Amino acid sequence: MNAEEISTLIRYGATDKARRHLKKLGIYQRLKTLQGCVPYVNATKSSLKFFKENFSVEIGAIMAAEQDLNKAERLYRAAKSYK
């Protein structure tokens, strides 16, 4: 499933399916997919709510790492250890 398909699921209210798919992925693959979703985060209120509630740490790591997924993975793991 790619970023556009995830955005479509969110737009039509199938957030559970999108979330389950993303959570099943390994962290690096999840970050890679979420990197593609970044343009869709602010597309709608429901999209913003979905990403904020479910993947804010991952997206924050991607943004802080300036799109470098290896660095984002390290940041994500460090952030998760603080929770």
MOPAC internal coordinates of N, CA, C and O (Angstrom, degrees):
PM7 1SCF
backbone

  N    0.0000 0     0.00 0     0.00 0    0    0    0
  C    1.4420 1     0.00 0     0.00 0    1    0    0
  C    1.5310 1   108.05 1     0.00 0    2    1    0
  O    1.2310 1   120.77 1   -48.97 1    3    2    1
  N    1.3151 1   116.14 1   131.03 1    3    2    1
  C    1.4616 1   119.63 1  -178.93 1    5    3    2
  C    1.5289 1   110.98 1  -101.23 1    6    5    3
  O    1.2310 1   120.64 1    -1.51 1    7    6    5
  N    1.3039 1   116.39 1   178.49 1    7    6    5
  C    1.4651 1   122.79 1  -175.04 1    9    7    6
  C    1.5231 1   111.97 1   -61.57 1   10    9    7
  O    1.2310 1   120.37 1   140.58 1   11   10    9
  N    1.3052 1   116.90 1   -39.42 1   11   10    9
  C    1.4602 1   120.41 1  -179.59 1   13   11   10
  C    1.5257 1   110.92 1   -65.74 1   14   13   11
  O    1.2310 1   120.18 1   139.91 1   15   14   13
  N    1.3192 1   117.27 1   -40.09 1   15   14   13
  C    1.4634 1   120.93 1   178.32 1   17   15   14
  C    1.5345 1   110.70 1   -66.20 1   18   17   15
  O    1.2310 1   120.47 1   140.70 1   19   18   17
  N    1.3135 1   116.71 1   -39.30 1   19   18   17
  C    1.4626 1   120.67 1   177.51 1   21   19   18
  C    1.5233 1   109.76 1   -63.99 1   22   21   19
  O    1.2310 1   119.95 1   136.37 1   23   22   21
  N    1.3109 1   117.70 1   -43.63 1   23   22   21
  C    1.4575 1   121.78 1   178.30 1   25   23   22
  C    1.5223 1   110.75 1   -60.48 1   26   25   23
  O    1.2310 1   120.34 1   138.96 1   27   26   25
  N    1.3074 1   116.95 1   -41.04 1   27   26   25
  C    1.4647 1   121.09 1   178.83 1   29   27   26
  C    1.5186 1   111.10 1   -64.35 1   30   29   27
  O    1.2310 1   120.29 1   136.63 1   31   30   29
  N    1.3311 1   117.04 1   -43.37 1   31   30   29
  C    1.4644 1   120.20 1   177.57 1   33   31   30
  C    1.5262 1   111.12 1   -59.25 1   34   33   31
  O    1.2310 1   120.63 1   136.17 1   35   34   33
  N    1.3169 1   116.39 1   -43.83 1   35   34   33
  C    1.4634 1   120.52 1   179.96 1   37   35   34
  C    1.5175 1   110.38 1   -64.09 1   38   37   35
  O    1.2310 1   120.54 1   136.89 1   39   38   37
  N    1.3088 1   116.57 1   -43.11 1   39   38   37
  C    1.4666 1   121.40 1  -179.11 1   41   39   38
  C    1.5268 1   111.45 1   -60.54 1   42   41   39
  O    1.2310 1   120.23 1   144.46 1   43   42   41
  N    1.3376 1   117.16 1   -35.54 1   43   42   41
  C    1.4624 1   121.08 1  -179.24 1   45   43   42
  C    1.5218 1   113.58 1   -93.83 1   46   45   43
  O    1.2310 1   120.52 1  -171.57 1   47   46   45
  N    1.3308 1   116.61 1     8.43 1   47   46   45
  C    1.4579 1   120.33 1   173.60 1   49   47   46
  C    1.5095 1   116.05 1    87.98 1   50   49   47
  O    1.2310 1   119.38 1  -173.47 1   51   50   49
  N    1.3059 1   118.78 1     6.53 1   51   50   49
  C    1.4672 1   122.15 1  -179.99 1   53   51   50
  C    1.5299 1   110.02 1   -90.43 1   54   53   51
  O    1.2310 1   120.71 1  -128.58 1   55   54   53
  N    1.3240 1   116.26 1    51.42 1   55   54   53
  C    1.4590 1   120.70 1  -176.00 1   57   55   54
  C    1.5226 1   112.48 1   -66.50 1   58   57   55
  O    1.2310 1   120.20 1   146.98 1   59   58   57
  N    1.3326 1   117.22 1   -33.02 1   59   58   57
  C    1.4674 1   119.48 1   179.08 1   61   59   58
  C    1.5225 1   111.40 1   -61.78 1   62   61   59
  O    1.2310 1   120.65 1   138.23 1   63   62   61
  N    1.3150 1   116.37 1   -41.77 1   63   62   61
  C    1.4656 1   120.43 1   179.85 1   65   63   62
  C    1.5325 1   110.43 1   -65.98 1   66   65   63
  O    1.2310 1   120.18 1   137.24 1   67   66   65
  N    1.3240 1   117.26 1   -42.76 1   67   66   65
  C    1.4646 1   120.75 1   179.12 1   69   67   66
  C    1.5224 1   110.50 1   -64.04 1   70   69   67
  O    1.2310 1   120.33 1   135.78 1   71   70   69
  N    1.3227 1   116.98 1   -44.22 1   71   70   69
  C    1.4611 1   121.43 1  -179.59 1   73   71   70
  C    1.5300 1   111.11 1   -63.63 1   74   73   71
  O    1.2310 1   120.37 1   133.64 1   75   74   73
  N    1.3294 1   116.90 1   -46.36 1   75   74   73
  C    1.4757 1   120.55 1   179.51 1   77   75   74
  C    1.5226 1   111.20 1   -58.71 1   78   77   75
  O    1.2310 1   121.10 1   136.33 1   79   78   77
  N    1.3194 1   115.51 1   -43.67 1   79   78   77
  C    1.4665 1   119.06 1  -179.82 1   81   79   78
  C    1.5298 1   110.91 1   -61.34 1   82   81   79
  O    1.2310 1   120.49 1   132.41 1   83   82   81
  N    1.3177 1   116.68 1   -47.59 1   83   82   81
  C    1.4650 1   120.18 1  -177.85 1   85   83   82
  C    1.5248 1   111.77 1   -66.60 1   86   85   83
  O    1.2310 1   120.00 1   140.93 1   87   86   85
  N    1.3242 1   117.60 1   -39.07 1   87   86   85
  C    1.4649 1   120.54 1  -178.65 1   89   87   86
  C    1.5275 1   112.31 1   -69.24 1   90   89   87
  O    1.2310 1   119.92 1   156.06 1   91   90   89
  N    1.3219 1   117.76 1   -23.94 1   91   90   89
  C    1.4703 1   121.25 1   178.68 1   93   91   90
  C    1.5302 1   112.31 1   -74.92 1   94   93   91
  O    1.2310 1   120.76 1   159.85 1   95   94   93
  N    1.3169 1   116.16 1   -20.15 1   95   94   93
  C    1.4657 1   120.32 1  -177.94 1   97   95   94
  C    1.5254 1   110.24 1   -75.20 1   98   97   95
  O    1.2310 1   120.76 1   -28.26 1   99   98   97
  N    1.3134 1   116.16 1   151.74 1   99   98   97
  C    1.4604 1   120.96 1   171.26 1  101   99   98
  C    1.5177 1   108.13 1   -65.78 1  102  101   99
  O    1.2310 1   120.38 1   -18.61 1  103  102  101
  N    1.3163 1   116.89 1   161.39 1  103  102  101
  C    1.4569 1   120.21 1  -172.70 1  105  103  102
  C    1.5331 1   112.54 1   -60.10 1  106  105  103
  O    1.2310 1   119.62 1   137.52 1  107  106  105
  N    1.3241 1   118.34 1   -42.48 1  107  106  105
  C    1.4608 1   119.01 1  -178.28 1  109  107  106
  C    1.5311 1   110.73 1   -65.30 1  110  109  107
  O    1.2310 1   120.45 1   136.28 1  111  110  109
  N    1.3326 1   116.75 1   -43.72 1  111  110  109
  C    1.4665 1   120.40 1   179.67 1  113  111  110
  C    1.5311 1   110.72 1   -66.89 1  114  113  111
  O    1.2310 1   120.38 1   143.41 1  115  114  113
  N    1.3355 1   116.87 1   -36.59 1  115  114  113
  C    1.4689 1   120.77 1   177.04 1  117  115  114
  C    1.5255 1   110.18 1   -63.22 1  118  117  115
  O    1.2310 1   120.58 1   135.51 1  119  118  117
  N    1.3358 1   116.49 1   -44.49 1  119  118  117
  C    1.4629 1   119.81 1   178.14 1  121  119  118
  C    1.5239 1   111.38 1   -62.25 1  122  121  119
  O    1.2310 1   120.79 1   140.09 1  123  122  121
  N    1.3220 1   116.10 1   -39.91 1  123  122  121
  C    1.4613 1   120.35 1   179.80 1  125  123  122
  C    1.5343 1   110.66 1   -63.77 1  126  125  123
  O    1.2310 1   120.55 1   137.11 1  127  126  125
  N    1.3215 1   116.55 1   -42.89 1  127  126  125
  C    1.4552 1   120.67 1   178.59 1  129  127  126
  C    1.5241 1   110.81 1   -67.69 1  130  129  127
  O    1.2310 1   120.44 1   136.35 1  131  130  129
  N    1.3309 1   116.77 1   -43.65 1  131  130  129
  C    1.4555 1   120.28 1   179.32 1  133  131  130
  C    1.5295 1   112.00 1   -65.50 1  134  133  131
  O    1.2310 1   120.43 1   149.62 1  135  134  133
  N    1.3158 1   116.79 1   -30.38 1  135  134  133
  C    1.4635 1   120.44 1   175.94 1  137  135  134
  C    1.5342 1   109.24 1   -59.21 1  138  137  135
  O    1.2310 1   120.72 1   139.97 1  139  138  137
  N    1.3069 1   116.24 1   -40.03 1  139  138  137
  C    1.4673 1   120.29 1   176.73 1  141  139  138
  C    1.5157 1   112.99 1   -70.35 1  142  141  139
  O    1.2310 1   120.39 1   156.85 1  143  142  141
  N    1.3244 1   116.87 1   -23.15 1  143  142  141
  C    1.4675 1   121.95 1  -179.49 1  145  143  142
  C    1.5234 1   113.28 1   -82.98 1  146  145  143
  O    1.2310 1   119.66 1   166.06 1  147  146  145
  N    1.3181 1   118.25 1   -13.94 1  147  146  145
  C    1.4675 1   121.38 1  -175.36 1  149  147  146
  C    1.5367 1   112.08 1   -51.53 1  150  149  147
  O    1.2310 1   118.33 1   136.73 1  151  150  149
  N    1.3329 1   120.79 1   -43.27 1  151  150  149
  C    1.4733 1   119.01 1   179.16 1  153  151  150
  C    1.5304 1   113.57 1   -63.80 1  154  153  151
  O    1.2310 1   119.94 1   159.89 1  155  154  153
  N    1.3265 1   117.72 1   -20.11 1  155  154  153
  C    1.4606 1   121.45 1  -177.47 1  157  155  154
  C    1.5296 1   112.88 1   -93.73 1  158  157  155
  O    1.2310 1   119.49 1   171.84 1  159  158  157
  N    1.3105 1   118.58 1    -8.16 1  159  158  157
  C    1.4631 1   121.62 1  -174.48 1  161  159  158
  C    1.5284 1   110.63 1   -58.31 1  162  161  159
  O    1.2310 1   119.76 1   133.65 1  163  162  161
  N    1.2942 1   118.07 1   -46.35 1  163  162  161
  C    1.4681 1   122.31 1  -177.68 1  165  163  162
  C    1.5197 1   113.37 1   -93.07 1  166  165  163
  O    1.2310 1   119.25 1  -169.11 1  167  166  165
  N    1.3148 1   119.04 1    10.89 1  167  166  165
  C    1.4598 1   121.91 1  -174.70 1  169  167  166
  C    1.5250 1   112.37 1   -63.05 1  170  169  167
  O    1.2310 1   120.24 1   137.01 1  171  170  169
  N    1.3196 1   117.15 1   -42.99 1  171  170  169
  C    1.4664 1   121.99 1   179.82 1  173  171  170
  C    1.5252 1   108.78 1  -140.89 1  174  173  171
  O    1.2310 1   120.91 1   -12.94 1  175  174  173
  N    1.3131 1   115.87 1   167.06 1  175  174  173
  C    1.4605 1   119.69 1   176.97 1  177  175  174
  C    1.5232 1   110.92 1   -64.34 1  178  177  175
  O    1.2310 1   120.46 1   140.56 1  179  178  177
  N    1.3341 1   116.72 1   -39.44 1  179  178  177
  C    1.4624 1   119.61 1  -179.52 1  181  179  178
  C    1.5255 1   111.20 1   -67.55 1  182  181  179
  O    1.2310 1   120.36 1   144.39 1  183  182  181
  N    1.3094 1   116.92 1   -35.61 1  183  182  181
  C    1.4587 1   121.20 1   177.61 1  185  183  182
  C    1.5228 1   110.69 1   -65.91 1  186  185  183
  O    1.2310 1   120.50 1   133.73 1  187  186  185
  N    1.3173 1   116.64 1   -46.27 1  187  186  185
  C    1.4609 1   121.25 1   178.60 1  189  187  186
  C    1.5289 1   110.52 1   -60.59 1  190  189  187
  O    1.2310 1   120.61 1   136.43 1  191  190  189
  N    1.3219 1   116.44 1   -43.57 1  191  190  189
  C    1.4659 1   121.04 1   179.01 1  193  191  190
  C    1.5291 1   110.60 1   -62.49 1  194  193  191
  O    1.2310 1   119.99 1   135.64 1  195  194  193
  N    1.3350 1   117.63 1   -44.36 1  195  194  193
  C    1.4650 1   122.37 1  -179.78 1  197  195  194
  C    1.5247 1   111.12 1   -59.15 1  198  197  195
  O    1.2310 1   120.20 1   128.59 1  199  198  197
  N    1.3124 1   117.22 1   -51.41 1  199  198  197
  C    1.4616 1   120.00 1  -177.41 1  201  199  198
  C    1.5255 1   111.91 1   -69.21 1  202  201  199
  O    1.2310 1   120.21 1   144.89 1  203  202  201
  N    1.3176 1   117.21 1   -35.11 1  203  202  201
  C    1.4619 1   120.49 1   178.78 1  205  203  202
  C    1.5291 1   110.80 1   -65.37 1  206  205  203
  O    1.2310 1   120.15 1   136.02 1  207  206  205
  N    1.3200 1   117.31 1   -43.98 1  207  206  205
  C    1.4623 1   121.64 1  -177.17 1  209  207  206
  C    1.5235 1   113.60 1   -75.21 1  210  209  207
  O    1.2310 1   119.92 1   151.33 1  211  210  209
  N    1.3246 1   117.75 1   -28.67 1  211  210  209
  C    1.4587 1   120.37 1  -171.06 1  213  211  210
  C    1.5226 1   115.84 1  -112.66 1  214  213  211
  O    1.2310 1   119.77 1   147.56 1  215  214  213
  N    1.3134 1   118.04 1   -32.44 1  215  214  213
  C    1.4635 1   119.69 1  -170.97 1  217  215  214
  C    1.5274 1   113.48 1  -136.89 1  218  217  215
  O    1.2310 1   119.85 1  -151.58 1  219  218  217
  N    1.3078 1   117.89 1    28.42 1  219  218  217
  C    1.4622 1   120.26 1  -177.74 1  221  219  218
  C    1.5283 1   112.15 1   -66.73 1  222  221  219
  O    1.2310 1   119.93 1   144.80 1  223  222  221
  N    1.3275 1   117.75 1   -35.20 1  223  222  221
  C    1.4689 1   120.20 1   179.86 1  225  223  222
  C    1.5311 1   109.94 1   -66.91 1  226  225  223
  O    1.2310 1   120.77 1   135.22 1  227  226  225
  N    1.3213 1   116.13 1   -44.78 1  227  226  225
  C    1.4643 1   120.37 1  -179.85 1  229  227  226
  C    1.5293 1   111.27 1   -63.72 1  230  229  227
  O    1.2310 1   120.33 1   133.45 1  231  230  229
  N    1.3251 1   116.98 1   -46.55 1  231  230  229
  C    1.4660 1   120.26 1  -179.00 1  233  231  230
  C    1.5238 1   110.31 1   -67.77 1  234  233  231
  O    1.2310 1   120.42 1   142.29 1  235  234  233
  N    1.3111 1   116.81 1   -37.71 1  235  234  233
  C    1.4638 1   120.30 1   175.91 1  237  235  234
  C    1.5176 1   111.56 1   -61.19 1  238  237  235
  O    1.2310 1   120.54 1   139.86 1  239  238  237
  N    1.3228 1   116.58 1   -40.14 1  239  238  237
  C    1.4646 1   120.83 1   178.26 1  241  239  238
  C    1.5291 1   110.77 1   -64.96 1  242  241  239
  O    1.2310 1   120.47 1   139.15 1  243  242  241
  N    1.3180 1   116.71 1   -40.85 1  243  242  241
  C    1.4683 1   120.83 1   178.87 1  245  243  242
  C    1.5283 1   110.22 1   -62.68 1  246  245  243
  O    1.2310 1   120.65 1   135.32 1  247  246  245
  N    1.3142 1   116.36 1   -44.68 1  247  246  245
  C    1.4625 1   120.19 1  -178.52 1  249  247  246
  C    1.5284 1   110.98 1   -68.08 1  250  249  247
  O    1.2310 1   120.30 1   137.51 1  251  250  249
  N    1.3158 1   117.03 1   -42.49 1  251  250  249
  C    1.4705 1   120.34 1  -179.86 1  253  251  250
  C    1.5249 1   111.42 1   -65.84 1  254  253  251
  O    1.2310 1   120.57 1   148.25 1  255  254  253
  N    1.3263 1   116.52 1   -31.75 1  255  254  253
  C    1.4676 1   121.42 1  -179.43 1  257  255  254
  C    1.5254 1   111.94 1   -85.81 1  258  257  255
  O    1.2310 1   120.59 1  -175.21 1  259  258  257
  N    1.3201 1   116.47 1     4.79 1  259  258  257
  C    1.4651 1   121.69 1   179.60 1  261  259  258
  C    1.5239 1   111.63 1    54.93 1  262  261  259
  O    1.2310 1   120.88 1  -134.36 1  263  262  261
  N    1.3296 1   115.92 1    45.64 1  263  262  261
  C    1.4666 1   124.83 1   175.49 1  265  263  262
  C    1.5288 1   114.44 1    73.97 1  266  265  263
  O    1.2310 1   118.91 1  -175.90 1  267  266  265
  N    1.3159 1   119.68 1     4.10 1  267  266  265
  C    1.4683 1   123.18 1   176.17 1  269  267  266
  C    1.5291 1   107.26 1   -81.99 1  270  269  267
  O    1.2310 1   120.40 1   -72.53 1  271  270  269
  N    1.3326 1   116.83 1   107.47 1  271  270  269
  C    1.4598 1   120.62 1  -172.53 1  273  271  270
  C    1.5205 1   113.79 1   -68.99 1  274  273  271
  O    1.2310 1   119.53 1   148.61 1  275  274  273
  N    1.3194 1   118.50 1   -31.39 1  275  274  273
  C    1.4653 1   120.22 1   177.00 1  277  275  274
  C    1.5297 1   110.61 1   -66.17 1  278  277  275
  O    1.2310 1   121.19 1   136.41 1  279  278  277
  N    1.3079 1   115.34 1   -43.59 1  279  278  277
  C    1.4617 1   120.31 1   177.58 1  281  279  278
  C    1.5357 1   109.88 1   -67.72 1  282  281  279
  O    1.2310 1   120.36 1   141.45 1  283  282  281
  N    1.3280 1   116.92 1   -38.55 1  283  282  281
  C    1.4649 1   121.39 1   178.68 1  285  283  282
  C    1.5277 1   110.76 1   -62.50 1  286  285  283
  O    1.2310 1   120.48 1   141.82 1  287  286  285
  N    1.3196 1   116.69 1   -38.18 1  287  286  285
  C    1.4652 1   119.62 1   178.38 1  289  287  286
  C    1.5284 1   110.79 1   -63.97 1  290  289  287
  O    1.2310 1   120.59 1   137.10 1  291  290  289
  N    1.3136 1   116.48 1   -42.90 1  291  290  289
  C    1.4755 1   119.65 1   177.26 1  293  291  290
  C    1.5306 1   111.02 1   -62.28 1  294  293  291
  O    1.2310 1   120.32 1   136.39 1  295  294  293
  N    1.3248 1   117.00 1   -43.61 1  295  294  293
  C    1.4609 1   120.93 1   178.63 1  297  295  294
  C    1.5271 1   111.08 1   -63.36 1  298  297  295
  O    1.2310 1   120.49 1   138.39 1  299  298  297
  N    1.3145 1   116.67 1   -41.61 1  299  298  297
  C    1.4613 1   121.39 1   179.23 1  301  299  298
  C    1.5267 1   110.65 1   -61.42 1  302  301  299
  O    1.2310 1   120.85 1   132.05 1  303  302  301
  N    1.3121 1   115.98 1   -47.95 1  303  302  301
  C    1.4816 1   119.59 1  -179.70 1  305  303  302
  C    1.5337 1   111.09 1   -63.39 1  306  305  303
  O    1.2310 1   120.40 1   142.15 1  307  306  305
  N    1.3246 1   116.85 1   -37.85 1  307  306  305
  C    1.4640 1   119.92 1   177.88 1  309  307  306
  C    1.5308 1   110.50 1   -66.57 1  310  309  307
  O    1.2310 1   120.36 1   138.71 1  311  310  309
  N    1.3205 1   116.92 1   -41.29 1  311  310  309
  C    1.4689 1   120.40 1   179.72 1  313  311  310
  C    1.5228 1   111.40 1   -66.35 1  314  313  311
  O    1.2310 1   120.10 1   141.82 1  315  314  313
  N    1.3244 1   117.42 1   -38.18 1  315  314  313
  C    1.4653 1   120.74 1   179.86 1  317  315  314
  C    1.5229 1   111.46 1   -67.52 1  318  317  315
  O    1.2310 1   119.94 1   149.86 1  319  318  317
  N    1.3300 1   117.73 1   -30.14 1  319  318  317
  C    1.4582 1   120.16 1  -179.48 1  321  319  318
  C    1.5299 1   111.64 1   -72.28 1  322  321  319
  O    1.2310 1   120.01 1   159.18 1  323  322  321
  N    1.3443 1   117.58 1   -20.82 1  323  322  321
  C    1.4595 1   121.59 1   178.49 1  325  323  322
  C    1.5287 1   112.50 1   -81.13 1  326  325  323
  O    1.2310 1   119.89 1   160.03 1  327  326  325
  N    1.3282 1   117.81 1   -19.97 1  327  326  325
  C    1.4713 1   120.44 1  -177.22 1  329  327  326
  C    1.4899 1   112.38 1   -74.82 1  330  329  327
  O    1.2310 1   120.10 1   180.00 1  331  330  329

